Amino acid sequence: MTRLTLVFAFLFALPSIALAQTVQAHVEALLQQIKAADKDQLAVSEEDGRFLRLLVVTRGAKRALEIGAASGYRAIWMGLGMRDTGGKLVSIEYDKARAAEAASNVRKAGLSDIVQVISGDAFAEIPKVPGMFDFVFCDAWKRDYQKFFSMVFPRMDKGGLFLGHNVINKRDEMADFLKTIHSSPAVLTSIVAPSGEGVSITLKR
Protein backbone atom coordinates (compact mmCIF):
# COMPACT_ATOMS: atom_id res chain seq x y z
CA MET A 1 0.00 0.00 0.00
CA THR A 2 1.53 3.32 -1.10
CA ARG A 3 1.19 6.63 0.69
CA LEU A 4 -1.07 7.80 -2.12
CA THR A 5 -3.29 4.77 -1.60
CA LEU A 6 -3.51 5.64 2.09
CA VAL A 7 -4.55 9.18 1.24
CA PHE A 8 -7.31 7.93 -1.07
CA ALA A 9 -8.41 5.39 1.53
CA PHE A 10 -8.70 8.18 4.08
CA LEU A 11 -10.69 10.41 1.76
CA PHE A 12 -13.13 7.67 0.81
CA ALA A 13 -13.56 6.78 4.47
CA LEU A 14 -14.52 10.30 5.53
CA PRO A 15 -18.30 9.76 5.33
CA SER A 16 -17.96 6.67 7.52
CA ILE A 17 -15.76 8.56 9.97
CA ALA A 18 -18.33 11.34 10.22
CA LEU A 19 -21.05 8.81 11.04
CA ALA A 20 -18.77 7.18 13.61
CA GLN A 21 -18.31 10.31 15.71
CA THR A 22 -21.54 9.96 17.67
CA VAL A 23 -21.15 8.15 21.00
CA GLN A 24 -24.31 6.91 22.71
CA ALA A 25 -24.99 8.67 25.99
CA HIS A 26 -24.61 5.56 28.16
CA VAL A 27 -21.28 4.70 26.50
CA GLU A 28 -20.00 8.24 26.92
CA ALA A 29 -20.99 8.14 30.59
CA LEU A 30 -19.22 4.79 30.98
CA LEU A 31 -16.03 6.13 29.39
CA GLN A 32 -16.09 9.09 31.78
CA GLN A 33 -16.57 6.74 34.75
CA ILE A 34 -13.59 4.61 33.66
CA LYS A 35 -11.38 7.69 33.37
CA ALA A 36 -12.52 9.04 36.74
CA ALA A 37 -11.68 5.72 38.43
CA ASP A 38 -8.33 5.38 36.66
CA LYS A 39 -6.09 6.27 39.61
CA ASP A 40 -3.07 4.50 38.07
CA GLN A 41 -3.51 6.46 34.82
CA LEU A 42 -3.47 3.31 32.68
CA ALA A 43 -6.11 4.50 30.23
CA VAL A 44 -5.20 6.60 27.23
CA SER A 45 -6.51 10.14 26.95
CA GLU A 46 -9.89 10.81 25.37
CA GLU A 47 -8.03 12.38 22.43
CA ASP A 48 -6.03 9.18 21.91
CA GLY A 49 -9.18 7.10 22.24
CA ARG A 50 -11.01 9.08 19.58
CA PHE A 51 -7.90 8.92 17.39
CA LEU A 52 -7.80 5.12 17.70
CA ARG A 53 -11.43 4.88 16.71
CA LEU A 54 -10.84 7.04 13.65
CA LEU A 55 -7.82 4.96 12.61
CA VAL A 56 -9.78 1.72 12.94
CA VAL A 57 -12.50 3.07 10.67
CA THR A 58 -10.07 4.64 8.21
CA ARG A 59 -8.05 1.42 7.96
CA GLY A 60 -11.22 -0.64 7.68
CA ALA A 61 -9.74 -2.92 10.32
CA LYS A 62 -11.31 -6.36 10.60
CA ARG A 63 -8.92 -8.36 12.81
CA ALA A 64 -7.45 -6.26 15.62
CA LEU A 65 -5.28 -7.10 18.61
CA GLU A 66 -4.75 -5.04 21.74
CA ILE A 67 -1.80 -5.87 23.99
CA GLY A 68 -2.62 -4.46 27.42
CA ALA A 69 -6.33 -3.97 28.04
CA ALA A 70 -6.15 -2.21 31.42
CA SER A 71 -9.80 -1.38 32.29
CA GLY A 72 -11.12 -1.57 28.75
CA TYR A 73 -11.13 2.14 27.93
CA ARG A 74 -9.14 1.75 24.70
CA ALA A 75 -10.99 -1.42 23.75
CA ILE A 76 -14.30 0.44 23.90
CA TRP A 77 -13.03 3.18 21.59
CA MET A 78 -11.62 0.66 19.14
CA GLY A 79 -14.72 -1.50 19.47
CA LEU A 80 -16.88 1.47 18.46
CA GLY A 81 -14.77 1.71 15.31
CA MET A 82 -15.05 -2.03 14.74
CA ARG A 83 -18.82 -1.69 14.94
CA ASP A 84 -18.58 0.33 11.72
CA THR A 85 -16.04 -1.90 9.96
CA GLY A 86 -17.61 -5.23 10.93
CA GLY A 87 -14.36 -6.27 12.60
CA LYS A 88 -13.40 -8.04 15.82
CA LEU A 89 -10.92 -7.08 18.53
CA VAL A 90 -9.01 -9.41 20.86
CA SER A 91 -7.74 -7.58 23.94
CA ILE A 92 -5.25 -9.26 26.30
CA GLU A 93 -4.62 -8.17 29.90
CA TYR A 94 -2.06 -9.70 32.26
CA ASP A 95 -3.68 -8.59 35.52
CA LYS A 96 -6.70 -10.80 36.34
CA ALA A 97 -8.64 -8.11 38.21
CA ARG A 98 -8.15 -5.57 35.43
CA ALA A 99 -9.07 -8.15 32.80
CA ALA A 100 -12.35 -8.85 34.61
CA GLU A 101 -13.01 -5.12 34.89
CA ALA A 102 -12.26 -4.63 31.18
CA ALA A 103 -14.63 -7.45 30.21
CA SER A 104 -17.34 -5.93 32.42
CA ASN A 105 -16.89 -2.49 30.89
CA VAL A 106 -16.95 -3.89 27.36
CA ARG A 107 -20.19 -5.66 28.23
CA LYS A 108 -21.70 -2.46 29.66
CA ALA A 109 -20.78 -0.67 26.44
CA GLY A 110 -22.70 -3.27 24.44
CA LEU A 111 -19.59 -4.45 22.61
CA SER A 112 -19.25 -8.05 23.82
CA ASP A 113 -20.05 -9.29 20.31
CA ILE A 114 -17.07 -7.35 18.96
CA VAL A 115 -14.45 -7.27 21.72
CA GLN A 116 -13.06 -10.40 23.39
CA VAL A 117 -11.04 -9.79 26.55
CA ILE A 118 -8.50 -12.49 27.44
CA SER A 119 -6.89 -12.71 30.87
CA GLY A 120 -3.28 -13.87 30.76
CA ASP A 121 0.29 -13.26 29.67
CA ALA A 122 0.23 -11.84 26.14
CA PHE A 123 3.39 -13.75 25.20
CA ALA A 124 1.54 -16.98 25.95
CA GLU A 125 -1.91 -15.93 24.71
CA ILE A 126 -1.08 -14.31 21.35
CA PRO A 127 0.05 -17.62 19.76
CA LYS A 128 -3.34 -19.08 20.70
CA VAL A 129 -5.24 -16.41 18.75
CA PRO A 130 -5.84 -17.76 15.23
CA GLY A 131 -5.33 -15.93 11.96
CA MET A 132 -3.66 -12.71 10.87
CA PHE A 133 -4.00 -9.15 12.17
CA ASP A 134 -4.53 -5.90 10.29
CA PHE A 135 -4.46 -3.59 13.34
CA VAL A 136 -2.38 -3.99 16.51
CA PHE A 137 -2.25 -1.61 19.47
CA CYS A 138 0.41 -2.10 22.14
CA ASP A 139 0.28 -0.40 25.54
CA ALA A 140 2.00 -2.91 27.79
CA TRP A 141 5.38 -3.05 29.58
CA LYS A 142 7.44 -0.59 27.55
CA ARG A 143 10.64 -2.62 27.55
CA ASP A 144 8.73 -5.48 25.89
CA TYR A 145 7.52 -3.47 22.89
CA GLN A 146 10.30 -4.83 20.66
CA LYS A 147 9.50 -8.42 21.69
CA PHE A 148 5.81 -7.93 20.98
CA PHE A 149 6.55 -6.29 17.64
CA SER A 150 8.83 -9.17 16.61
CA MET A 151 6.18 -11.69 17.66
CA VAL A 152 3.24 -10.05 15.92
CA PHE A 153 4.79 -8.55 12.77
CA PRO A 154 5.01 -11.86 10.82
CA ARG A 155 1.28 -12.32 11.43
CA MET A 156 0.28 -8.88 10.17
CA ASP A 157 -1.28 -8.34 6.75
CA LYS A 158 0.54 -6.20 4.23
CA GLY A 159 -0.78 -2.70 4.85
CA GLY A 160 -1.53 -3.57 8.47
CA LEU A 161 -0.85 -1.06 11.25
CA PHE A 162 1.11 -1.59 14.47
CA LEU A 163 0.62 1.18 17.02
CA GLY A 164 2.70 1.75 20.14
CA HIS A 165 1.62 4.08 22.94
CA ASN A 166 3.78 6.39 25.12
CA VAL A 167 6.51 6.57 22.49
CA ILE A 168 7.28 10.20 23.40
CA ASN A 169 6.95 10.43 27.17
CA LYS A 170 8.52 6.96 27.75
CA ARG A 171 10.80 6.73 24.73
CA ASP A 172 13.86 5.97 26.87
CA GLU A 173 12.25 2.68 27.89
CA MET A 174 11.84 1.41 24.32
CA ALA A 175 14.91 2.54 22.40
CA ASP A 176 15.27 -0.82 20.60
CA PHE A 177 11.65 -0.74 19.40
CA LEU A 178 11.90 2.84 18.17
CA LYS A 179 15.12 2.05 16.31
CA THR A 180 13.45 -0.90 14.58
CA ILE A 181 10.35 0.91 13.42
CA HIS A 182 12.38 3.88 12.14
CA SER A 183 15.10 1.88 10.36
CA SER A 184 13.47 -1.27 9.00
CA PRO A 185 12.87 -1.19 5.21
CA ALA A 186 9.82 -3.41 5.78
CA VAL A 187 7.80 -0.59 7.33
CA LEU A 188 6.79 3.05 7.18
CA THR A 189 6.50 4.84 10.52
CA SER A 190 5.20 8.15 11.77
CA ILE A 191 4.76 9.40 15.33
CA VAL A 192 1.81 11.56 16.29
CA ALA A 193 0.82 13.08 19.61
CA PRO A 194 -2.94 13.65 19.95
CA SER A 195 -2.46 14.14 23.70
CA GLY A 196 1.30 14.55 24.06
CA GLU A 197 2.17 11.00 25.14
CA GLY A 198 2.91 9.91 21.61
CA VAL A 199 1.60 7.14 19.37
CA SER A 200 3.78 5.41 16.79
CA ILE A 201 1.96 4.28 13.65
CA THR A 202 3.87 1.66 11.70
CA LEU A 203 2.62 0.41 8.34
CA LYS A 204 3.74 -2.99 7.10
CA ARG A 205 4.89 -2.59 3.48
PAMIDO-774166 format. One record per residue (C-alpha): residue in one letter; chain; z, y negated, x. Coordinates in nm, 2 decimals. Example, Ala and Ser with C-alpha at 12.3 -4.5 7.8 and 13.67 -1.06 7.14 Angstrom:
<recs>
<A, A, <0.78, 0.45, 1.23>>
<S, A, <0.71, 0.11, 1.37>>
</recs>
This chain:
<recs>
<M, A, <0.00, 0.00, 0.00>>
<T, A, <-0.11, -0.33, 0.15>>
<R, A, <0.07, -0.66, 0.12>>
<L, A, <-0.21, -0.78, -0.11>>
<T, A, <-0.16, -0.48, -0.33>>
<L, A, <0.21, -0.56, -0.35>>
<V, A, <0.12, -0.92, -0.46>>
<F, A, <-0.11, -0.79, -0.73>>
<A, A, <0.15, -0.54, -0.84>>
<F, A, <0.41, -0.82, -0.87>>
<L, A, <0.18, -1.04, -1.07>>
<F, A, <0.08, -0.77, -1.31>>
<A, A, <0.45, -0.68, -1.36>>
<L, A, <0.55, -1.03, -1.45>>
<P, A, <0.53, -0.98, -1.83>>
<S, A, <0.75, -0.67, -1.80>>
<I, A, <1.00, -0.86, -1.58>>
<A, A, <1.02, -1.13, -1.83>>
<L, A, <1.10, -0.88, -2.11>>
<A, A, <1.36, -0.72, -1.88>>
<Q, A, <1.57, -1.03, -1.83>>
<T, A, <1.77, -1.00, -2.15>>
<V, A, <2.10, -0.81, -2.11>>
<Q, A, <2.27, -0.69, -2.43>>
<A, A, <2.60, -0.87, -2.50>>
<H, A, <2.82, -0.56, -2.46>>
<V, A, <2.65, -0.47, -2.13>>
<E, A, <2.69, -0.82, -2.00>>
<A, A, <3.06, -0.81, -2.10>>
<L, A, <3.10, -0.48, -1.92>>
<L, A, <2.94, -0.61, -1.60>>
<Q, A, <3.18, -0.91, -1.61>>
<Q, A, <3.48, -0.67, -1.66>>
<I, A, <3.37, -0.46, -1.36>>
<K, A, <3.34, -0.77, -1.14>>
<A, A, <3.67, -0.90, -1.25>>
<A, A, <3.84, -0.57, -1.17>>
<D, A, <3.67, -0.54, -0.83>>
<K, A, <3.96, -0.63, -0.61>>
<D, A, <3.81, -0.45, -0.31>>
<Q, A, <3.48, -0.65, -0.35>>
<L, A, <3.27, -0.33, -0.35>>
<A, A, <3.02, -0.45, -0.61>>
<V, A, <2.72, -0.66, -0.52>>
<S, A, <2.69, -1.01, -0.65>>
<E, A, <2.54, -1.08, -0.99>>
<E, A, <2.24, -1.24, -0.80>>
<D, A, <2.19, -0.92, -0.60>>
<G, A, <2.22, -0.71, -0.92>>
<R, A, <1.96, -0.91, -1.10>>
<F, A, <1.74, -0.89, -0.79>>
<L, A, <1.77, -0.51, -0.78>>
<R, A, <1.67, -0.49, -1.14>>
<L, A, <1.36, -0.70, -1.08>>
<L, A, <1.26, -0.50, -0.78>>
<V, A, <1.29, -0.17, -0.98>>
<V, A, <1.07, -0.31, -1.25>>
<T, A, <0.82, -0.46, -1.01>>
<R, A, <0.80, -0.14, -0.81>>
<G, A, <0.77, 0.06, -1.12>>
<A, A, <1.03, 0.29, -0.97>>
<K, A, <1.06, 0.64, -1.13>>
<R, A, <1.28, 0.84, -0.89>>
<A, A, <1.56, 0.63, -0.74>>
<L, A, <1.86, 0.71, -0.53>>
<E, A, <2.17, 0.50, -0.48>>
<I, A, <2.40, 0.59, -0.18>>
<G, A, <2.74, 0.45, -0.26>>
<A, A, <2.80, 0.40, -0.63>>
<A, A, <3.14, 0.22, -0.62>>
<S, A, <3.23, 0.14, -0.98>>
<G, A, <2.87, 0.16, -1.11>>
<Y, A, <2.79, -0.21, -1.11>>
<R, A, <2.47, -0.17, -0.91>>
<A, A, <2.38, 0.14, -1.10>>
<I, A, <2.39, -0.04, -1.43>>
<W, A, <2.16, -0.32, -1.30>>
<M, A, <1.91, -0.07, -1.16>>
<G, A, <1.95, 0.15, -1.47>>
<L, A, <1.85, -0.15, -1.69>>
<G, A, <1.53, -0.17, -1.48>>
<M, A, <1.47, 0.20, -1.50>>
<R, A, <1.49, 0.17, -1.88>>
<D, A, <1.17, -0.03, -1.86>>
<T, A, <1.00, 0.19, -1.60>>
<G, A, <1.09, 0.52, -1.76>>
<G, A, <1.26, 0.63, -1.44>>
<K, A, <1.58, 0.80, -1.34>>
<L, A, <1.85, 0.71, -1.09>>
<V, A, <2.09, 0.94, -0.90>>
<S, A, <2.39, 0.76, -0.77>>
<I, A, <2.63, 0.93, -0.52>>
<E, A, <2.99, 0.82, -0.46>>
<Y, A, <3.23, 0.97, -0.21>>
<D, A, <3.55, 0.86, -0.37>>
<K, A, <3.63, 1.08, -0.67>>
<A, A, <3.82, 0.81, -0.86>>
<R, A, <3.54, 0.56, -0.81>>
<A, A, <3.28, 0.81, -0.91>>
<A, A, <3.46, 0.88, -1.23>>
<E, A, <3.49, 0.51, -1.30>>
<A, A, <3.12, 0.46, -1.23>>
<A, A, <3.02, 0.74, -1.46>>
<S, A, <3.24, 0.59, -1.73>>
<N, A, <3.09, 0.25, -1.69>>
<V, A, <2.74, 0.39, -1.70>>
<R, A, <2.82, 0.57, -2.02>>
<K, A, <2.97, 0.25, -2.17>>
<A, A, <2.64, 0.07, -2.08>>
<G, A, <2.44, 0.33, -2.27>>
<L, A, <2.26, 0.45, -1.96>>
<S, A, <2.38, 0.80, -1.92>>
<D, A, <2.03, 0.93, -2.01>>
<I, A, <1.90, 0.74, -1.71>>
<V, A, <2.17, 0.73, -1.44>>
<Q, A, <2.34, 1.04, -1.31>>
<V, A, <2.66, 0.98, -1.10>>
<I, A, <2.74, 1.25, -0.85>>
<S, A, <3.09, 1.27, -0.69>>
<G, A, <3.08, 1.39, -0.33>>
<D, A, <2.97, 1.33, 0.03>>
<A, A, <2.61, 1.18, 0.02>>
<F, A, <2.52, 1.37, 0.34>>
<A, A, <2.59, 1.70, 0.15>>
<E, A, <2.47, 1.59, -0.19>>
<I, A, <2.14, 1.43, -0.11>>
<P, A, <1.98, 1.76, 0.01>>
<K, A, <2.07, 1.91, -0.33>>
<V, A, <1.88, 1.64, -0.52>>
<P, A, <1.52, 1.78, -0.58>>
<G, A, <1.20, 1.59, -0.53>>
<M, A, <1.09, 1.27, -0.37>>
<F, A, <1.22, 0.91, -0.40>>
<D, A, <1.03, 0.59, -0.45>>
<F, A, <1.33, 0.36, -0.45>>
<V, A, <1.65, 0.40, -0.24>>
<F, A, <1.95, 0.16, -0.22>>
<C, A, <2.21, 0.21, 0.04>>
<D, A, <2.55, 0.04, 0.03>>
<A, A, <2.78, 0.29, 0.20>>
<W, A, <2.96, 0.31, 0.54>>
<K, A, <2.76, 0.06, 0.74>>
<R, A, <2.75, 0.26, 1.06>>
<D, A, <2.59, 0.55, 0.87>>
<Y, A, <2.29, 0.35, 0.75>>
<Q, A, <2.07, 0.48, 1.03>>
<K, A, <2.17, 0.84, 0.95>>
<F, A, <2.10, 0.79, 0.58>>
<F, A, <1.76, 0.63, 0.66>>
<S, A, <1.66, 0.92, 0.88>>
<M, A, <1.77, 1.17, 0.62>>
<V, A, <1.59, 1.00, 0.32>>
<F, A, <1.28, 0.86, 0.48>>
<P, A, <1.08, 1.19, 0.50>>
<R, A, <1.14, 1.23, 0.13>>
<M, A, <1.02, 0.89, 0.03>>
<D, A, <0.68, 0.83, -0.13>>
<K, A, <0.42, 0.62, 0.05>>
<G, A, <0.49, 0.27, -0.08>>
<G, A, <0.85, 0.36, -0.15>>
<L, A, <1.12, 0.11, -0.09>>
<F, A, <1.45, 0.16, 0.11>>
<L, A, <1.70, -0.12, 0.06>>
<G, A, <2.01, -0.18, 0.27>>
<H, A, <2.29, -0.41, 0.16>>
<N, A, <2.51, -0.64, 0.38>>
<V, A, <2.25, -0.66, 0.65>>
<I, A, <2.34, -1.02, 0.73>>
<N, A, <2.72, -1.04, 0.69>>
<K, A, <2.78, -0.70, 0.85>>
<R, A, <2.47, -0.67, 1.08>>
<D, A, <2.69, -0.60, 1.39>>
<E, A, <2.79, -0.27, 1.22>>
<M, A, <2.43, -0.14, 1.18>>
<A, A, <2.24, -0.25, 1.49>>
<D, A, <2.06, 0.08, 1.53>>
<F, A, <1.94, 0.07, 1.17>>
<L, A, <1.82, -0.28, 1.19>>
<K, A, <1.63, -0.20, 1.51>>
<T, A, <1.46, 0.09, 1.35>>
<I, A, <1.34, -0.09, 1.04>>
<H, A, <1.21, -0.39, 1.24>>
<S, A, <1.04, -0.19, 1.51>>
<S, A, <0.90, 0.13, 1.35>>
<P, A, <0.52, 0.12, 1.29>>
<A, A, <0.58, 0.34, 0.98>>
<V, A, <0.73, 0.06, 0.78>>
<L, A, <0.72, -0.31, 0.68>>
<T, A, <1.05, -0.48, 0.65>>
<S, A, <1.18, -0.82, 0.52>>
<I, A, <1.53, -0.94, 0.48>>
<V, A, <1.63, -1.16, 0.18>>
<A, A, <1.96, -1.31, 0.08>>
<P, A, <2.00, -1.37, -0.29>>
<S, A, <2.37, -1.41, -0.25>>
<G, A, <2.41, -1.45, 0.13>>
<E, A, <2.51, -1.10, 0.22>>
<G, A, <2.16, -0.99, 0.29>>
<V, A, <1.94, -0.71, 0.16>>
<S, A, <1.68, -0.54, 0.38>>
<I, A, <1.36, -0.43, 0.20>>
<T, A, <1.17, -0.17, 0.39>>
<L, A, <0.83, -0.04, 0.26>>
<K, A, <0.71, 0.30, 0.37>>
<R, A, <0.35, 0.26, 0.49>>
</recs>
